[in-house]
Amino acid sequence: MKEKKKRLITISKDILEESQKDKPEYWINIGGKRFKVLRGVFSPKYFKNTTKFFAENLPILEDHKVLEIGTGTGIIAIILAFRGAKNIVATDINPTAVKNAKINVRLRRLQNKIKVIKSDVFDSIGKNKFDIIFWNVPFVYAKSKNGEPLARAISDVKYSAVKKFFREARSYLNEDGRVFFGFSKDI
């Protein structure tokens, strides 16, 4: 088990390093749609199966209000809007990801459906309630903090953010609301 964990951490670090060699901005295709990716944002290019899986399989109804934590490029939020979600709040702790998601939302002219904000889990959500809360969580358990926002896309110090998510999620759900917790399909 310990060897598997070390291998996962090594693979994850390699992916982050590789992603920083990408062009400052480039395009990727997911679900038949093109999206812009900025360097400094965890790119779905490295985990296309995961992004596609969640975008296609989250159960969205037309009147749903959705909160997506860790939106990154905004792809899942955008696809959920196309699938009929009424209102989406997409958050990320990484300022570059917030900028990237806003660019993609603007390119799709979905500003009336998707609001993108900087937030550490629920810190900037206020008293809003949602029908669906989704987070494809950081999958690497970290022993100490790496201050780089990009690293936080895949690692969580002692799973503190994940623990916070489960402690607080109920407070942000409507009465019949549901939480969907993702953990990389590619890993």
C-alpha positions in Angstrom: 0.0 0.0 0.0 2.8 2.4 0.9 4.5 1.8 -2.5 1.2 2.5 -4.3 0.8 5.8 -2.4 4.4 6.8 -3.3 3.8 6.0 -7.0 0.6 8.1 -7.0 2.4 11.1 -5.5 5.3 10.7 -8.0 2.9 10.4 -11.0 0.9 13.5 -9.7 4.0 15.6 -9.3 5.2 14.6 -12.8 1.8 15.6 -14.2 2.0 19.0 -12.5 5.5 19.6 -13.8 4.5 18.5 -17.3 1.5 20.8 -17.3 3.8 23.8 -16.6 5.6 23.1 -19.9 2.4 23.6 -21.8 1.9 26.8 -23.8 0.7 29.8 -21.7 -2.8 29.1 -23.2 -4.2 26.4 -25.4 -7.4 24.7 -26.4 -8.7 21.2 -25.6 -11.8 19.3 -26.7 -14.1 17.7 -24.2 -17.6 16.4 -25.0 -17.4 17.9 -28.5 -16.8 21.4 -27.2 -13.5 23.4 -27.2 -12.2 25.0 -24.0 -9.4 27.4 -23.3 -6.8 26.3 -20.7 -4.4 28.7 -19.0 -1.0 27.6 -17.7 -1.2 27.4 -13.9 -4.6 25.6 -14.0 -4.9 21.9 -13.5 -5.7 20.8 -17.1 -8.3 18.3 -17.9 -6.0 17.3 -20.8 -4.2 15.0 -18.3 -7.5 13.6 -16.9 -10.0 13.7 -19.9 -11.8 10.5 -18.8 -12.5 12.0 -15.4 -13.8 15.3 -16.7 -15.9 13.6 -19.4 -17.3 11.0 -16.9 -18.5 13.7 -14.4 -19.8 16.0 -17.1 -21.9 13.2 -18.6 -23.1 11.5 -15.4 -24.0 14.1 -12.9 -27.9 14.0 -12.7 -29.0 17.5 -13.6 -32.6 18.7 -13.9 -33.6 21.9 -15.5 -34.5 23.6 -12.3 -31.4 22.6 -10.4 -29.1 25.1 -8.6 -25.6 23.7 -8.6 -22.4 24.4 -6.7 -19.2 23.1 -8.2 -16.2 23.3 -6.0 -12.8 23.2 -7.7 -14.0 24.2 -11.1 -10.6 24.7 -12.7 -11.2 25.6 -16.3 -15.0 25.6 -15.7 -15.7 22.7 -18.1 -18.0 20.7 -15.9 -20.0 23.8 -14.9 -20.4 24.8 -18.6 -21.5 21.4 -19.7 -24.0 21.2 -16.8 -25.4 24.5 -17.9 -25.8 23.1 -21.5 -27.5 20.1 -19.9 -30.1 22.3 -18.3 -28.9 23.4 -14.8 -30.7 26.6 -13.9 -28.0 28.3 -11.9 -24.4 27.4 -11.2 -21.9 28.7 -8.8 -18.4 27.5 -9.8 -15.6 28.0 -7.3 -11.9 27.5 -7.1 -9.1 28.4 -4.7 -6.7 29.1 -7.5 -7.0 32.7 -8.8 -5.7 31.6 -12.3 -8.4 28.9 -12.4 -11.1 31.5 -11.5 -9.8 33.7 -14.4 -9.7 30.6 -16.7 -13.3 29.5 -15.8 -14.6 33.1 -16.3 -13.0 33.2 -19.8 -14.6 29.9 -20.8 -18.0 31.0 -19.4 -17.8 34.3 -21.3 -16.8 32.5 -24.5 -20.0 30.4 -24.2 -22.1 33.4 -23.2 -23.2 31.7 -20.0 -22.7 34.6 -17.5 -26.4 34.6 -16.8 -26.3 31.0 -15.7 -22.8 30.6 -14.2 -21.1 32.7 -11.5 -17.4 32.0 -11.0 -15.9 33.0 -7.7 -12.7 32.4 -5.6 -13.4 30.3 -2.6 -11.7 27.8 -0.3 -14.4 25.1 -0.2 -17.5 27.0 1.2 -15.7 30.1 2.5 -17.2 32.5 -0.1 -20.6 30.9 -0.6 -22.6 32.9 1.9 -26.0 31.6 2.8 -26.8 30.2 -0.7 -28.4 26.7 -0.9 -28.1 24.2 -3.8 -29.8 21.2 -5.2 -26.5 19.6 -6.2 -23.0 20.2 -4.7 -20.2 18.5 -6.7 -16.4 18.4 -6.0 -13.9 16.2 -7.8 -11.6 16.3 -4.8 -7.8 16.5 -4.6 -6.7 12.9 -4.6 -3.3 13.1 -2.9 -3.0 13.1 0.9 -0.3 15.7 1.7 1.6 15.9 5.0 2.5 19.5 4.7 1.3 22.5 2.8 2.6 23.4 -0.6 1.6 27.1 -1.1 1.4 26.8 -4.9 -2.3 27.0 -6.0 -1.8 24.5 -8.8 -0.6 21.8 -6.3 -3.8 22.2 -4.3 -5.7 20.9 -7.3 -4.4 17.4 -6.6 -3.2 17.5 -3.0 -4.9 18.3 0.3 -3.0 18.6 3.6 -4.2 15.8 5.8 -7.4 15.9 3.8 -8.4 19.0 5.7 -10.4 20.5 2.9 -12.2 17.2 2.2 -13.1 16.9 5.9 -14.3 20.5 5.9 -16.4 19.7 2.8 -18.2 16.8 4.6 -18.7 18.8 7.8 -20.3 21.8 6.1 -21.9 20.5 2.9 -25.3 19.8 4.5 -25.6 23.5 5.5 -25.5 24.5 1.8 -28.0 21.9 0.5 -31.7 22.5 -0.2 -34.0 20.1 1.6 -33.8 17.4 -1.1 -30.3 18.3 -2.2 -27.6 15.9 -3.0 -23.8 15.8 -2.7 -21.6 14.2 -5.4 -18.1 13.6 -4.5 -15.7 12.7 -7.3 -12.3 11.0 -7.0 -10.3 10.8 -10.2 -11.6 8.1 -12.6 -8.1 8.2 -14.3 -6.2 7.5 -11.1 
